[in-house]
Amino acid sequence: MSRIKYSPLYLEAKTELIKMIKKGDFKNNKLPPEDKLSEMLGISRSTIREALITLDREGVITKKQGIGNLIHNSVLKSKMRIDIIQDFLKLLGNGGYKASVKRINSGWINDISQFEIKIQSVQDKKYFLNEFLYLADNQPAILATNIIPESSLNMSPQNEGIPFNSFKGFFNLLSKYTNEEVSHSITRFIPSKVDMEISKIFKIKVNEPIIKREEFYYGIFDKLICCSEIVFHPRLVDLTIVRKIDK
């Protein structure tokens, strides 16, 4: 097994551990002790420990006192984990697709009644809209509509200056034009039906049942600064969530 030739961060150590788990045949489905892992990878025990804590939190292992670090290959086989993968390009890539994205709409709108999303405690007359289509092997797979109330903006966005084509780009946009750090988001999954626009984009039948995701982004002062309405192609995107059971 190759040793890490530099001092990695715990995320790099986590990646190496996952490679070991996928390749290894560990007795009793258990990782070696921390000191042995530290020796195998050539890194400190503190870095190994932090990587193991992350793997435990993500469900890849369970740290059991008196037993050790038990491996869960069932979790490693889970794809499109929406509980840990936030960037849709990475999400589709994790599902085995060649992922890409394009912006299909951007600019100011006066009416958001066309969207099912309900924005609480915001009554703006204008909203800045960005709409992106994520492709899986060149097939439309995810439609993401981001709506920013005018009252959240400290200056008017210019379309040509907004890359805004990734999860990182999304937060860069919010930081630049709202002058506020995003603290958290609240997500709702709601049942819906395919309308004419979605039918045309995804090439699926009108009124076919789908799940929409609504996401509300709040700043560090708990002000709503953006909301998103996201539609997943029901046959291309198979979302999963791993939930650790607390006892």
Disulfide bonds with the S-S distance in Angstrom:
none
